[in-house]
Amino acid sequence: MTLQYSRFYQLYAAVQLVANDETYTRESLREALTARKDLDANLPDSEEGAKDVIEELENALLIQEIDDQIQLTSETELPQNSRLLFSGKAVSESIHTANDTEAYDRILTNLTYAHPELLNIAKEVYRNKPLEKFEIKRAIAGYDPFGNKLNDFTIDIGVELLSDADVIRKNNRGYTDGRCPITLLAHLIYEEYEAVASGDGNGISEQELFERIELMYGIEKSTFENHLSRLQRHGFVTPGSYGEMTLDKAAFNEARIHE
């Protein structure tokens, strides 16, 4: 599944439009997006861009087409093994309560499920920051997590989406780390667990794992603890005795966080 050319503010606006009016067809939604001047509708390729936005929201399981009508998804339409995914209706609830940060986080969670290569881009930046875009491409072009290829096009779009979502930030030296989402932390936990754990049946110290992630990626303690707590609630991580923890590796694979 290839990333479509879309920006976060366009995805957000499309969910908002569908939430406010449930009578859209694919064609009328494309026209509504193209008519929004704040969504770059004056650009020559804006109609094609609107089409890409709709397709990306379908890829991310936030909208669906039923009887020629575009609708927000509900929880019953999500894969049973998704665990962390949000429905389109859940995203619209955040929008209606003016919680833009939460809405962006929910969109991002679904996007990283559809496009796990976004996690590889973010991990590369967090690990080796600061990086210019050509350095990111040089490091990870050719990778294909879950069959999703990383090439010049997908890396360009991925960097824009991650920047829009404040996961990575651009400064005068290149891209650096930003606000770490739960799926990225889960990806890093898996990576470092694999590097440290001495066997499939053995756990590792939660404190040791945090210190390693803090050192290598710059993740703050509060972010680690908050996200880890949610990963425990959803069965990705199991706390054990003496501060140790183990992973359900199948859960990470099913959620497309790590192969």
C-alpha positions in Angstrom: 0.0 0.0 0.0 1.7 3.2 -1.2 1.5 6.5 0.6 -0.8 9.0 -1.2 0.2 12.6 -1.5 -1.7 14.3 1.3 -1.0 16.5 4.3 -2.3 16.1 7.8 -4.4 19.3 7.7 -6.1 17.9 4.6 -6.9 14.5 6.2 -8.2 16.4 9.3 -10.4 18.6 7.2 -11.9 15.7 5.2 -12.9 13.9 8.5 -14.4 17.1 9.7 -16.4 17.5 6.5 -17.8 13.9 6.6 -18.6 14.3 10.3 -20.6 17.4 9.6 -22.5 16.1 6.6 -23.0 12.3 6.1 -24.5 12.7 2.6 -21.2 12.9 0.7 -20.6 10.7 -2.3 -17.0 10.1 -3.4 -17.4 12.8 -6.1 -19.1 15.4 -3.9 -16.5 15.0 -1.2 -13.8 15.5 -3.7 -15.5 18.6 -4.9 -15.9 19.9 -1.3 -12.2 19.4 -0.6 -11.2 21.1 -3.8 -13.5 24.0 -3.0 -11.7 24.6 0.3 -9.2 27.4 -0.5 -7.3 26.7 2.7 -6.5 23.2 1.4 -4.5 24.4 -1.6 -7.5 24.1 -3.9 -6.1 26.7 -6.2 -3.2 24.4 -7.2 -3.4 22.7 -10.7 -3.5 19.2 -9.2 -5.9 20.0 -6.4 -8.6 17.7 -7.8 -6.2 14.8 -7.9 -4.9 15.8 -4.5 -8.5 15.6 -3.1 -8.8 12.1 -4.5 -5.6 11.1 -2.8 -6.9 12.5 0.6 -10.0 10.3 0.3 -8.0 7.2 -0.7 -5.6 7.8 2.2 -8.4 8.0 4.8 -9.8 4.8 3.4 -6.4 3.2 3.7 -6.2 4.4 7.3 -9.7 2.9 8.1 -11.2 6.2 9.0 -13.8 6.4 6.2 -15.6 3.8 4.1 -18.0 3.8 1.1 -21.4 2.2 1.7 -24.1 2.3 -1.0 -22.2 5.1 -2.8 -22.1 7.2 0.4 -18.9 8.1 2.2 -19.2 7.5 6.0 -16.9 7.6 9.0 -16.0 4.1 10.3 -17.2 2.9 13.7 -15.4 0.5 16.0 -17.2 -2.5 14.5 -15.5 -1.9 11.1 -12.0 -2.0 12.6 -9.9 -5.2 12.5 -10.4 -7.3 15.6 -6.6 -7.5 16.2 -6.0 -3.8 15.8 -6.0 -3.0 19.5 -4.7 0.6 19.1 -6.7 1.8 16.1 -9.3 4.5 16.2 -12.5 4.7 14.1 -13.4 7.7 12.0 -16.1 8.5 14.5 -13.6 8.5 17.4 -11.4 11.0 15.5 -14.5 13.2 14.8 -15.3 13.2 18.5 -11.9 14.7 19.2 -12.5 17.3 16.5 -15.8 18.3 17.9 -14.4 18.7 21.4 -11.7 21.0 19.9 -8.9 18.6 21.0 -6.8 18.9 17.9 -3.8 17.2 19.4 -5.8 14.1 20.3 -7.4 14.1 16.8 -4.0 14.3 15.1 -2.7 11.5 17.4 -5.6 9.3 16.4 -5.2 9.9 12.7 -1.4 9.3 13.1 -2.0 6.0 14.9 -4.2 4.7 12.0 -1.7 6.1 9.4 1.2 4.2 10.9 -1.0 1.0 10.8 -1.6 1.6 7.1 2.0 2.7 6.5 4.4 1.2 9.0 7.2 2.7 6.9 6.4 6.0 8.7 7.8 4.4 11.9 11.1 3.6 10.1 11.5 7.2 9.0 10.8 8.5 12.5 13.1 6.0 14.1 16.0 7.0 11.8 15.5 10.6 12.7 15.3 10.0 16.5 18.3 7.7 16.4 20.7 9.8 14.3 19.3 13.4 14.6 19.7 15.9 13.1 19.3 14.6 9.6 18.7 16.2 6.2 16.2 14.5 4.0 18.9 13.2 1.7 20.5 11.5 4.7 17.3 9.9 5.7 16.9 8.6 2.1 20.5 7.3 2.0 19.9 5.4 5.3 16.6 3.7 4.7 15.7 3.8 1.0 15.0 0.2 -0.2 13.5 -1.0 3.1 10.0 -2.5 2.8 8.4 -2.9 6.2 5.3 -5.1 5.8 5.8 -4.8 2.0 5.5 -1.0 2.0 8.5 0.3 0.0 10.6 3.2 1.1 11.8 5.2 -1.9 12.3 8.9 -2.7 8.6 9.5 -3.2 7.4 7.8 0.0 10.1 9.2 2.1 9.3 12.7 0.9 5.6 12.3 1.7 6.4 10.5 5.0 8.7 13.3 6.2 5.9 15.9 5.4 3.3 13.9 7.3 5.5 13.3 10.3 6.5 17.0 10.3 2.8 18.0 10.1 2.1 15.8 13.1 5.0 17.2 15.1 6.6 13.8 15.4 9.7 15.2 13.8 10.8 18.9 13.6 12.9 20.8 11.1 15.6 23.2 12.2 18.5 24.8 10.4 20.6 21.6 10.9 18.0 19.2 9.6 15.2 17.0 11.0 15.2 16.2 14.7 12.9 14.5 17.2 9.5 15.9 18.2 6.5 14.5 20.1 6.8 10.7 20.2 3.5 8.9 19.4 2.6 5.6 21.0 3.2 3.5 17.9 6.7 4.9 17.5 7.5 4.2 21.1 6.1 0.6 20.7 8.4 0.2 17.7 11.4 1.3 19.6 10.5 -0.9 22.6 10.4 -3.9 20.3 13.8 -3.0 18.7 15.6 -2.5 22.0 13.9 -5.4 23.7 15.2 -7.7 20.9 18.7 -6.2 21.4 18.8 -6.7 25.1 16.6 -9.8 26.0 18.6 -13.0 26.3 15.8 -15.3 24.9 12.2 -15.4 23.9 11.1 -16.6 27.4 13.1 -14.0 29.3 12.0 -10.5 30.2 14.0 -7.4 30.8 14.1 -4.7 33.4 11.7 -1.9 32.6 14.2 0.6 34.0 17.0 -0.8 31.9 14.8 -0.6 28.8 13.9 3.0 29.5 17.5 4.0 30.1 18.5 2.5 26.8 15.7 4.2 24.9 16.3 7.5 26.6 20.0 7.3 25.7 19.6 6.2 22.1 16.4 8.1 21.1 16.0 10.9 23.6 12.6 9.8 24.8 11.4 11.4 28.1 10.4 9.4 31.2 6.8 10.8 31.2 6.3 9.8 27.5 7.7 6.3 28.1 5.6 5.7 31.2 2.3 7.0 29.7 2.7 5.1 26.5 3.9 1.9 28.2 0.9 2.0 30.5 -1.4 1.9 27.5 0.6 -0.8 25.8 0.2 -2.9 29.0 -3.6 -2.3 29.0 -3.8 -3.5 25.4 -1.7 -6.6 26.0 1.4 -5.7 24.1 3.6 -5.6 27.2 3.2 -7.8 30.3 4.7 -6.6 33.6 6.5 -9.2 35.7 8.2 -9.6 39.0 11.2 -7.5 40.1 10.4 -4.8 37.6 10.8 -7.0 34.5 8.5 -7.0 31.5 7.9 -9.3 28.5 6.4 -8.6 25.1 3.7 -10.3 23.1 5.6 -10.2 19.8 2.5 -11.5 17.8 0.6 -8.4 19.0 3.2 -6.1 17.6 3.1 -7.9 14.3 -0.7 -7.9 14.1 -0.7 -4.1 14.8 1.9 -3.6 12.1 4.3 -2.0 14.6 7.1 -4.4 14.1 7.6 -7.5 11.9 
